[in-house]
Amino acid sequence: MLHRLIRPSCLRPHRLRPLLPSSSKQLPWRRPAGRCGCCATRAGACPAPVQSAAVAPPAPAAAPTRDLNSPLGIWLTEEKEGKVRIEQCGNNLCGYSVDSKSNQNGEQVLINMKPGKDQKWSGRILDPNTGSTYDSTIAMKGTDRLRVQGCAFGGMFCGGQTWTRVN
C-alpha cells in the first residue's frame, strides 16, 4: 500500500497515513478538530518545534577572513579580458570564468589544481578560445598576483600570464 507523510516538517515521521486509491469511495483523511496539524496528536502533545515571533533569529556568522597567501578569490586576467573565480573543490582548487553580468560561475578553466610546494598548484587549464586543455601550474607572487602558466607537448611549449586579485 502506498503511504505519504502528512507534513515533512513533522518530527514524527513514523506517522504515516494511507494514500487511498482513486477508485475508493471514502473521503481522504482529514485532521480531526483539536489535533496537531503535522501529526494529528492532541493539541499541545506534539513535539513539533514551535516558532515564536518573540525569539530573535541567530546572529549572522562573522565573515571569514581571507588568507592572502591563498589563491582563493576572484582574479582579473592579464589582458583584463575576463575574471576567474578560484574555489576549493575537495582538496584541490578549481577556477571558473565569471559572468560579468550575473557574477555567477561559468565555464571551468582551472581543472583539479593539486597543491604542491612553495605556494604552487598543478593541474590542467582550458583555453576557452580553442577548447583545448594543457598542463598548468599556478603560483602566488606576493598577495595580489598569481602567475598562471600552461604547457603543451610535455613542457616543450609554455606560456603564461600574471593575474591580479580583484577581491
C-alpha positions in Angstrom: 0.0 0.0 0.0 1.3 3.5 -0.8 2.0 5.9 2.1 2.7 9.5 2.3 3.9 11.8 5.1 1.3 14.2 6.4 3.8 17.0 6.7 7.6 16.8 6.1 8.4 19.2 8.9 6.8 16.9 11.5 9.2 15.4 14.0 7.2 12.1 13.9 8.0 10.6 10.5 6.6 7.3 11.7 3.1 8.8 11.5 2.0 7.7 8.0 -1.5 7.7 6.6 -2.5 5.5 3.6 -3.0 7.2 0.3 -6.4 6.0 -0.8 -6.7 4.6 -4.3 -8.7 6.7 -6.8 -11.4 4.0 -7.0 -12.2 4.3 -3.3 -15.5 6.0 -2.3 -14.0 7.1 1.1 -13.1 10.7 1.6 -9.4 11.4 2.1 -8.1 11.5 5.7 -8.6 14.9 7.4 -7.2 16.2 10.7 -9.8 16.0 13.5 -10.6 19.2 15.3 -8.3 19.9 18.3 -5.4 17.9 16.8 -1.9 18.9 15.8 -1.6 19.8 12.1 1.6 17.9 11.5 0.9 14.5 13.1 -2.7 14.6 14.4 -1.8 14.1 18.1 -3.7 16.0 20.7 -3.0 19.7 20.6 -0.1 20.6 22.9 1.2 17.0 23.0 3.1 17.2 19.6 6.9 17.5 19.8 7.0 19.6 16.6 9.1 22.8 17.0 7.1 26.0 17.6 8.4 29.2 16.1 7.8 32.3 18.2 7.8 35.8 16.9 9.4 36.9 20.3 12.5 34.8 19.7 15.3 36.7 17.9 16.9 34.9 14.9 20.5 33.8 15.5 23.2 36.4 14.9 24.9 36.0 11.5 28.3 34.4 11.4 31.3 36.7 11.1 32.7 37.0 7.6 35.6 34.6 7.1 38.9 36.2 6.9 40.8 35.9 3.7 44.2 34.2 3.6 46.3 36.5 1.5 48.7 33.6 0.7 45.9 31.6 -0.9 44.7 31.9 -4.5 41.1 31.6 -3.5 39.0 34.6 -4.8 38.4 36.5 -8.0 41.3 37.3 -10.4 41.5 39.6 -13.4 43.4 38.2 -16.3 46.5 39.9 -17.6 44.8 41.4 -20.7 41.8 42.4 -18.5 39.6 40.3 -20.8 37.9 38.4 -18.0 37.7 37.3 -14.4 38.3 33.9 -12.9 36.9 32.8 -9.5 39.2 30.2 -7.8 37.4 28.0 -5.3 38.2 25.0 -3.2 37.0 21.7 -4.9 37.7 18.9 -2.5 41.4 19.0 -1.5 42.2 20.8 -4.8 41.4 24.1 -6.4 39.2 24.8 -9.4 38.8 28.1 -11.4 35.7 29.2 -13.2 35.2 32.1 -15.6 33.0 34.7 -14.0 30.0 36.1 -15.9 30.3 39.9 -15.9 26.5 40.5 -15.7 25.4 37.9 -13.1 28.7 37.4 -11.3 27.9 33.6 -11.4 30.4 30.9 -12.3 30.7 30.0 -15.9 33.0 27.5 -17.7 35.7 25.7 -15.6 39.1 26.9 -16.8 41.4 25.7 -14.0 40.8 22.0 -13.5 41.8 20.0 -10.5 44.8 22.1 -9.3 46.7 20.0 -6.8 48.7 21.7 -4.0 52.5 21.4 -4.3 55.4 23.2 -2.6 56.1 26.9 -2.3 52.6 28.2 -2.9 52.3 26.3 -6.2 49.4 24.2 -7.6 49.4 22.0 -10.7 46.7 20.6 -12.8 45.0 21.4 -16.2 44.0 24.7 -17.8 41.3 25.2 -20.5 41.9 27.6 -23.4 38.3 28.8 -23.9 39.1 30.1 -27.4 40.1 26.6 -28.7 38.6 24.3 -26.2 42.0 22.6 -25.7 43.4 21.7 -22.2 47.0 21.9 -21.2 49.2 21.0 -18.2 49.2 24.0 -15.9 50.7 25.5 -12.8 49.6 28.5 -10.7 51.9 30.2 -8.2 51.3 33.1 -5.8 53.6 36.1 -6.4 53.0 38.2 -3.4 49.5 38.6 -2.0 47.7 40.1 -5.0 49.4 38.5 -8.1 49.0 35.0 -9.4 51.3 33.5 -12.1 49.3 31.2 -14.4 51.2 29.0 -16.8 50.2 26.4 -19.4 52.4 24.0 -21.3 51.9 21.8 -24.3 53.8 18.7 -25.6 55.2 17.8 -22.2 56.5 21.2 -21.4 58.2 22.0 -24.7 56.0 25.0 -25.3 54.9 27.1 -22.4 53.1 30.4 -22.0 51.6 32.3 -19.1 50.0 35.3 -17.6 50.1 37.2 -14.3 46.6 37.7 -12.9 45.7 40.4 -10.4 43.4 39.8 -7.4 40.1 41.6 -7.6 38.8 40.7 -4.1 
